[in-house]
Amino acid sequence: MLKKIIQVFIIVAGGAIGYLYVPDLLKLSGLESPLWLLSPYVGTVIGAIILFLSAFWLVDYIVNFIRWVEETLVKVPVTDLLFGSVGLIIGLIIALLVNIPIQDIEIQLVSQVIPIFLTVILGYLGFQVGFKRRNEFTNLIANAKKEKRKTGEEEEDTSDAFLNSKPKILDTSVIIDGRIADICQTKFLEGTIVIPQFVLEELQHIADSSDVLKRNRGRRGLDVLNRMQKDLPVDVQIYEGDFEDIHEVDSKLVKLAKTFQGILVTNDFNLNKVCEFQNVEVLNINDLANAVKPVVLPGEELSVHVIKDGKEDKQGVAYLDDGTMIVVEEGQNYIGKTIEVIVTSVLQTSAGRMIFAKPKLLEKAL
């Protein structure tokens, strides 16, 4: 269908050119031509036939180009198209206003060529500004709505999840970890859960990896997202935008959190530090896990099973049921045994909690 439309357009364009110029060209050629050949209607037929035959080989290329443009536009997020189109329209309007006085100039080169040049340049600049600054415009609109809601000028819009509470933006590590789904199920995490499109692409890339471990981690992350979207009472939204000038996923997440004034949810220790440095709110799943672990104080007694050597000489390592590491001083001789220990100190960081202890039998001996 598209091919036929283009062929009809070529025929019509050739007919119009023939109607306007073929009779004049025949007269200028100096050749004796019958009067009926000088008719504009005959020129229409001649022009249509000539242009159709000469441009017949171009039809397939034009069709392929139009289909490529169509497929590209379909893949572009609606927000990008909207703000890019608005910017293009504004640029064309400015070009129209600027060209009005230029077209009155008597110099033909200036009055005809420069308006075309300005129209193309300003249209292009308008599209680029609207497309590349779309996130800032979206943020301004969201902030304006929020201010209206606070002053009572606009009723609360419960369907707009970004305004009800700060959106929680998930990074790749916390999705693969999987505990975020359990936290959402307990309803301790409120508001909208935002999954950026570039995080989904990274998960898909990991799931398609040739490495078995990476592939399993990526698939587990995708299973966690499906569970959150289908089975859990949380609002999960996909952010389809991207920051093309930023290549690192972590940097994109920080930029997105700043743009929407959201909270970044992660268990990446280094990303946690970057967010703190850039004044971005962050929720660390490891911090939450450490907060709900049983409190162990120096002097308390525990029953542990020493399973391996420690990093230092004569140390043994044991673990609590929640995975907390216990470093047992002088515990190397008790590997493979269950012993009573006395807690000497506790070290807690965003990377986890570590307990230092010594055997109770050694304490009694002293």
N, C-alpha and C positions, 0 to 999 in steps of 0.2 A: 504493500500500500504506500509506504513512504517513498519507494523508488518511483512509483507512478506519479506521485504528487510532484516530485522533483522534475520528472520529465515534462509534466504539464507546465510547470513554472518556466523551464527552459524554452519551451515552445512559445509561451505567452511573451516572455522577454524578447525572444528572437523576432516575433511578430511585431512587437512595439518598436523595436529598433528598425526593422524593415519598413514599417509604415512611415517613420520619421526621416530616415536617411537614404534608403535605397533609390527612390526617384531622383533625389539631388545628386547622388553619386553617379547615376547613369547619365545625367545631364552634364556633369563635370568631366566625365570620361571622354566626351567629344564624339562618341560613337553614335551612328544613326540608329535609333531605336524606335519601334512602332509606338504609337500613342498609348495603346493598351498596356504596354510594358511599363510606361511611366506612371501608371495609376498607383496610388498609395495602397490600395487593397492587394494589388499584385505584389507590391513591395512587402506587404505583411506576410504573404505566403512565402515569398523568397527568403525573407529574413528568418522566419520560423524554421524553414527547412535547413538553411545553412547553419544556424546556431545549434539546432538539434543534432545534425550530423557531426559537426565539429566538436561538440561537447558530450557526445554519446559515451565516450570512454571515461568521462569524469563522473558519471552518475554513481557508479559503485563506490568510488572514493568518497563522494559527498555523503552517501548513505552510511558508510562505515564511520565517517567522522561524526555525523549527527548521533549515531547510536552510542559511540564512545562518550560523547558529551552527556548523553542521557544517563548512561550507566554511572558516570562520575558524579553527576548531580544527585542521583538517587542515593548514593552511598554517603553523601555529605549530610551531617546532622541538620535538623530543621533550624536550630538556632543560628548556625553558621550561615545558612542560606538567607534567613530573615535579615540579619544585621548586615550581611554583605549586600543584599538587594537594596536595603534602606540607604546604605552609604552610596551605592551606585546612583540611586535616584537623586539624592542630595547633590552629588557631584555634577550630574547632568543639568539640574536646575541652576546651579551656580554657573555652569558653562553657558547656558542659555542667556542668563542675565549679563554675563561679561561680553558675549558675542553681539548683543544688540547694538552698542555704539560702534563696535569694530566693523560691522557690516555696512555702516554708513560712510566709511572711508572710500574715497573715489579710486584709490589704487587697487586694481583688480586682484593682484597677488595677495595683498593684505586682507581684503574683504572676503575672499573666498577660501584661501588656504589656511590662514591662522585660525578661523573658527572651527574648522575640522580638527586641527591639531589640538586646540584647547578642549574641545569636546571629548576627544579620546583620552587625553592626559587627566583631566579632572574627573571623568567617569572612572578611570582606573584607580586614581588616588582615593576617590570616595569609596569604592568597593574594598580596597585594601584596608583603609582605616576602619570601616565598619566590620570587616571580617576579623582583623587582628585584635581589635579592642572590644570584641563581643563580650568577653568575660567581665570587663569593667562596666560595660553598659548594663549587663544583667545584674551585677552587684548593685549598681545605682538604683535600678528599678526595684530590687528587693528591699533596699534600705528605705526608699521612698514609701513603699507600702508599709513597712514596719513602723515608720514615723506616723503615718496616717492612722494606723491601728492604735498606737499609743495615745494619740490626742483625741481619739473618739470620732474622727472624721470618716473612718471606714470601719464597717463591722468586721469582726474577727472571721478570717477565712480559714476554716479548719481543714479545707482540702489542700491548702498550701503548706506542705510539710516544712519547707525551709524557714517559714516565719514562726511556726509554733515553738520550735526549739532549735538549738544549734545542730546542724546536721553532723552525724558521726561518719567520718570518711575512713574506710578500711584500706589498709595497705596489704600487699601480697603476703607478707609473713604471717600476719594475724589470721588471714583467711586459711592458709595452709595449716596453721597450728590447730584450728578447729574449735578451740574453746570458746570463741566468740559466739558460736551457735548456742552453746549451753547457757552462756550469760544472757543472751537475748531471750531464751526460753524462760528464764527465771524472772524476766521483766525488770532487771536491775539497770538495763540500758534503754533509755527512752529516746524518743525522737526518730528522725529519719536516718536510715542506714544508707549511705551513698557508696556505690561501687563505681569508680571511674572506669571508662572504657579502656584506657591504657593499662590498667591493672588486669582487666579481663584478658587483654591481649598477651600480657606477660604470663598469666596463668596458663593460657592456651599454649604458649610457646614452651613452657615447662612441661605441660602434659604431653606434648608431641616430641619431647626429647628422646634421644636414643639411649640415654642413661636410664636404667630401670628405676633407680631410687628417685631421680628427679621426676620421671614420668608418673610414678605412684603419688608423689607429693602434689604434683599439679592436678591429677585427677581427684585426689582427696579434697583439694581446695574447691574444685568445681562442684563436687558433691555437697560440700558445706554450703555453698551459695544456693544451690537448688533446694536444699533443706530449709534454709532461712527464708527463701522466697515463697515456698509452697506450704510448709508445715508450721512455721513459727508466726506468732502474732506481732510481727514487726513490719514497718513500712520500708521496703527495700526499693531503691531507685537507682537507675543506671545513669551516670553522667557521661554523655556522649561527646563532650567537648575534649579538646586537647590543647597543649601548649607546644606548638611546633618549633618554637625557638629554644625549647629546653629538651635535652636528650635523656637525662637520667630520670627514672621513674620516681625516685625519692624526692628529687627537686620539684617534679610536677605535683606531687602530693602536697608538699609544703606550699607551693603557689596556689593550688586549689583551695587549701584550708584558709589561706589568707584572703583569697578572693571572695569566698562565701562566708567568711568568719565562722568556719566550722571547727570541729574537734577531730584531730587525727588519732585513730585507734591503731596501735601497733604493739609488737613485742620485740622490735628491733632496737637494741640498746643505743647504737650509733645514731639512728634516726631520731630517737628520743632526745638525745643531746642536741642535735641540730635544731629541732623544734623549740627547745628551751632557749637556745641562743637567738632564734629569730622571733621569739615571743609568740609562738603558735601553741595554742592549747593542745595537749596530748594526753591520751589515756593509754597507759602501758599495762597490758594484760598481766605481765609478770609482777608488776607492783600490786595489782589486785589479788593475784594468787598468793603473794607473800603476806598480804594484809589479812587474809582469811586463814592462814596457817595457824596451828596452835602455838601459843606463846611459850617459849622455852626460856627460862631464866637461869643465870649462873647459879650453880649449887644444886640444881634439880638432878634427880637420878632417872636414867633411861635404860631400857633393855634393848640392846642392838646386836645385830649380826654382822661381824666384821667380814668383809668379802675380798678385799684386795689391799695391796700396799699403797701408802700415800706418797706424795712427791718428796717429802723430807725423810731422812733416815729414821727408821723404827716407827714410822707412822702407819696406822691402819685406817681404812675408809669403810664406813657403813652408811646406810640410808634409812630414813624414816619411811613410813608408808606413803607419804605425800611426795616423796622424791627428794627431800631435803638431805644434803650431804652432811655427814658427821665425820670429822677428822679426829681420830682417836690417837692421842699421844701415847707412845710406847705400846701401840696396839698391833705391831707387826707380828708378835708371837701368838696373837689370838685369831689369826686369819682362819676362817671357816668355823668359828665358834660364836655362840651367843653369850654375851657378857653384860654385866651391869656397869654403866659408866656414870661419871659425874660431870655435868656441864661446867666448863670453865669460862667460856665466852661465846658470844653470838655476833656474827658479821652479816649485815644485811645490805644489799645493793639492788639496783634495778635488774641486775643479771641473775639474782637469786639470793637465797639465804644459806649461810654456812655456819655450822655449829662445831665448836672445838670442845673436846671432852678428854677425860683420862679414865683409865679403868678404876673401878671402885676397889678392886683387890689391891691395886698399887697404892691407893689412898690409905687403906687400912694398914698396909705394911709400913707406911711412913708414920 
